[in-house]
Amino acid sequence: MTVKRAAGAKAKSRPNDFHRRSVAALQDANVPFLIGGAYVVEVYAGVSRRTKDFDLYVRPDHVRAAMDALARAGYKAEMTFPHWLAKAGHGQDCVDLIFRAGNGLCEVDDSWFERAHDDELLGLRAKLCAPEEMIWMKAYIMERERFDGADIAHILRRCAVELDWPHLVRRFGLDWRVLLSHLILFGYIYPSERDRIPVAVLDGLITRLRNEASTPGLSRLCRGTLLSRKQYLVDIQEWGFRDARLEERVHMNEKDIAHWTKAIAREEQARRAQALQRPA
């Protein structure tokens, strides 16, 4: 499928030699990948922002090959978080090699590639993550310092009519409430655009909500950790709730969770240092 670009945005995340070099390195090594992140949000939603990270999505079994390909091209590659992310740096720029979401869900599988959109980046043919997969991946990001709901609303505003809604609903599976919450917010954010969301989709999700009210809830389970790695730690560490990240469907174990949690303080310190470097 060929991508339909949003019109009217002034590009801040314009591709450069770093992006082209990264794409070429993986293509030369025959490593399948998809472009995501800020580049795709700009393409689909018309919202642009500057970022030093270039998000590339790969299958879990292709991560090492991608790291090796970028290392041969002069990048410094590392498996930053073994349950979802590798990084490859080149100077001040960085490629994020993403194979799941940080919460251990949303694994990149064959369907991502089957549904990808064709694009061209500085003369190279490439494929972009489909908007449905970007919505799915971003829907769980509800950190204190980062909430991707605005990206979802902007993608919906531009793309809702063309979305494969049955596929999107299937993607969320047990987490259909997360999708419903973003669709409700969309109608609040854009009262004049709420008819872009199919009535049948909303009716189906609200029917699930109504039916669920008459069934008992799961015993002492906290799914908040699937939305924020920090803000619900008190629930599992002090209040006796079970961590949903340890459910079978989630690709995380105790070691992954400890590593992911330990990084919170380090990343907060890096953000503070970065803020101090900004001109007043």
C-alpha positions in Angstrom: 0.0 0.0 0.0 1.3 3.4 -0.9 1.2 6.0 1.9 -1.1 9.0 1.8 0.8 12.0 3.2 -0.9 14.6 5.3 -0.8 18.0 3.8 -0.1 21.4 5.3 2.6 20.7 7.8 6.0 22.3 7.9 8.5 19.5 8.1 10.8 19.7 11.2 11.8 16.1 11.1 13.0 16.2 7.5 15.1 13.2 6.6 18.8 13.7 6.3 22.0 11.8 5.5 21.9 10.0 8.8 18.4 8.6 8.1 19.5 7.6 4.6 22.7 6.0 5.8 20.7 4.0 8.4 18.1 2.8 5.9 20.8 1.9 3.4 22.8 -0.1 6.0 19.8 -2.4 6.8 18.8 -2.7 3.1 22.3 -3.7 2.1 22.3 -6.4 4.8 18.8 -7.6 3.7 17.3 -6.9 7.1 13.6 -6.3 6.9 12.5 -3.1 8.8 9.8 -0.5 9.0 10.1 3.2 9.7 8.0 4.5 12.6 8.2 7.2 15.2 8.2 11.0 14.6 8.7 10.5 10.8 5.5 8.4 10.5 3.5 10.7 12.7 4.4 13.6 10.4 3.5 11.6 7.3 0.1 10.4 8.6 -0.9 13.3 10.9 0.9 16.3 9.6 2.4 17.0 13.0 6.2 17.5 13.0 8.7 17.7 15.7 12.5 17.6 15.9 14.0 14.5 17.3 17.5 12.9 17.3 16.1 9.4 17.4 15.1 7.5 14.3 12.7 4.7 15.1 13.0 1.5 13.0 10.8 -1.5 13.7 12.1 -5.0 13.2 11.0 -8.5 14.1 12.5 -9.9 17.4 14.5 -12.5 15.5 16.1 -9.8 13.2 17.3 -7.4 16.0 20.8 -8.9 16.2 21.2 -8.8 12.4 20.1 -5.1 12.4 22.6 -4.3 15.1 25.4 -6.0 13.2 24.5 -4.2 10.0 24.6 -0.8 11.7 27.8 -1.7 13.5 29.5 -2.5 10.2 28.4 1.0 9.0 30.2 2.6 11.9 27.4 2.8 14.5 27.9 1.8 18.2 25.1 -0.7 18.8 23.8 -2.1 22.1 20.9 -4.1 23.4 19.5 -1.5 25.7 16.5 -3.3 27.0 16.4 -7.0 25.9 12.6 -7.2 26.1 11.9 -4.5 23.5 14.7 -2.1 22.4 18.2 -1.9 20.9 20.0 1.3 20.1 22.7 2.2 17.5 24.4 5.6 17.9 26.4 7.6 15.4 27.7 10.9 16.7 24.7 12.8 18.2 22.2 10.7 16.3 20.6 7.5 17.3 18.6 4.7 15.7 16.1 3.0 18.0 15.6 -0.6 16.9 12.2 -1.5 18.3 10.7 -5.0 18.3 8.0 -4.6 21.0 6.6 -1.8 23.2 8.3 -1.0 26.4 5.5 -2.8 28.3 6.3 -6.1 26.6 3.2 -6.0 24.3 2.8 -5.0 20.7 5.4 -7.4 19.3 6.4 -6.7 15.7 5.2 -9.7 13.7 4.6 -10.6 10.1 1.3 -8.6 10.0 3.2 -5.4 10.5 5.1 -6.0 7.3 2.1 -7.3 5.3 0.2 -4.1 6.2 3.0 -1.6 5.8 2.8 1.4 3.6 5.3 2.1 0.8 7.3 5.3 0.9 10.4 6.9 -0.4 13.1 8.4 1.8 15.9 10.4 0.0 15.7 8.2 -3.1 15.4 4.9 -1.2 12.3 2.8 -1.3 11.2 2.0 2.3 8.1 0.8 4.2 6.3 2.7 7.0 4.4 1.2 9.9 0.7 1.2 9.2 -1.3 3.8 11.2 -3.2 1.0 13.0 0.0 -0.4 14.4 1.2 3.1 15.4 -2.0 3.7 17.3 -1.7 0.4 19.0 1.9 1.0 20.1 1.3 4.5 21.2 -1.9 3.9 23.1 -0.1 2.4 26.1 2.3 5.3 26.6 0.8 7.2 29.6 3.9 8.2 31.6 4.0 11.3 33.8 6.5 12.9 31.4 5.1 11.5 28.2 1.6 10.8 26.9 1.1 9.8 23.3 -2.6 10.4 23.2 -2.2 13.6 21.2 -0.4 11.6 18.4 -3.2 9.2 18.4 -5.8 11.9 18.1 -3.9 13.6 15.3 -3.6 10.3 13.4 -7.3 9.6 13.9 -8.2 13.0 12.6 -6.4 12.4 9.4 -6.7 8.6 8.9 -9.8 7.4 10.7 -11.9 7.0 7.6 -9.3 4.7 5.9 -8.4 2.7 9.0 -9.0 -1.1 9.2 -11.1 -0.9 12.3 -11.7 -4.6 12.8 -7.9 -5.1 12.7 -7.3 -2.3 15.2 -9.9 -3.7 17.6 -8.3 -7.2 17.3 -4.9 -5.7 18.0 -6.0 -4.5 21.4 -7.6 -7.7 22.4 -7.9 -7.9 26.2 -6.9 -4.2 26.3 -10.0 -2.9 24.4 -10.6 -0.5 27.2 -7.4 1.3 26.3 -8.6 1.8 22.7 -12.1 2.9 24.0 -10.5 5.5 26.2 -8.6 7.1 23.3 -11.7 7.1 21.1 -13.7 8.8 23.8 -11.0 11.4 24.2 -11.0 11.9 20.4 -14.7 12.9 20.6 -13.9 15.3 23.4 -10.8 16.8 21.6 -12.6 17.2 18.3 -16.4 17.6 18.8 -16.8 18.5 15.1 -14.9 15.4 14.0 -16.3 12.7 16.2 -18.3 11.1 13.3 -15.0 10.0 11.9 -15.1 7.1 14.4 -17.5 4.4 13.1 -20.6 4.2 15.3 -20.4 0.4 15.1 -16.9 0.4 16.6 -18.0 2.6 19.6 -21.2 0.6 20.1 -19.3 -2.7 20.1 -16.8 -1.5 22.7 -19.4 0.2 24.9 -21.4 -3.1 24.8 -18.4 -4.9 26.1 -18.1 -2.3 28.8 -21.8 -2.8 29.8 -21.5 -6.6 29.8 -18.3 -6.5 31.8 -20.1 -4.6 34.6 -22.0 -7.8 35.6 -18.9 -10.0 35.8 -16.4 -10.2 38.7 -13.0 -8.5 38.2 -9.7 -10.3 38.3 -8.4 -10.6 41.8 -6.0 -7.8 42.8 -4.5 -7.3 39.3 -2.9 -3.9 38.4 -2.7 -3.2 34.6 -1.4 0.3 35.3 2.1 -1.0 34.9 1.3 -1.6 31.2 0.6 2.1 30.9 3.4 3.6 33.0 6.5 1.9 34.4 6.8 4.3 37.4 3.4 5.6 38.4 1.9 2.3 39.5 5.0 0.8 41.3 3.3 1.7 44.6 0.4 -0.6 43.7 2.6 -3.6 43.3 5.3 -2.9 45.8 3.2 -1.7 48.7 -0.5 -2.3 48.1 -0.5 -6.0 47.2 -1.6 -5.8 43.5 -0.2 -8.3 41.0 1.9 -6.9 38.2 0.2 -7.4 34.8 3.6 -7.4 33.2 4.1 -10.9 34.6 1.1 -12.3 32.7 1.8 -14.9 30.1 0.8 -12.7 27.2 3.4 -10.1 28.1 7.0 -10.5 27.0 8.7 -9.5 30.3 10.1 -11.4 33.3 11.2 -10.3 36.7 14.7 -9.5 35.4 13.3 -7.3 32.6 11.1 -5.5 35.0 14.0 -4.8 37.4 16.2 -3.5 34.5 13.3 -1.4 33.1 12.6 0.1 36.5 16.2 0.8 37.4 16.5 2.9 34.3 13.9 5.4 35.5 16.2 7.3 37.7 19.0 7.4 35.1 16.6 8.7 32.4 15.2 11.3 34.7 18.7 12.6 35.5 19.5 12.7 31.7 16.3 14.8 31.1 17.2 17.2 33.8 20.7 17.6 32.4 19.3 18.2 29.0 16.9 20.8 30.3 19.8 22.7 31.9 21.6 22.8 28.6 18.8 24.5 26.8 19.2 28.2 26.2 17.1 30.4 28.4 
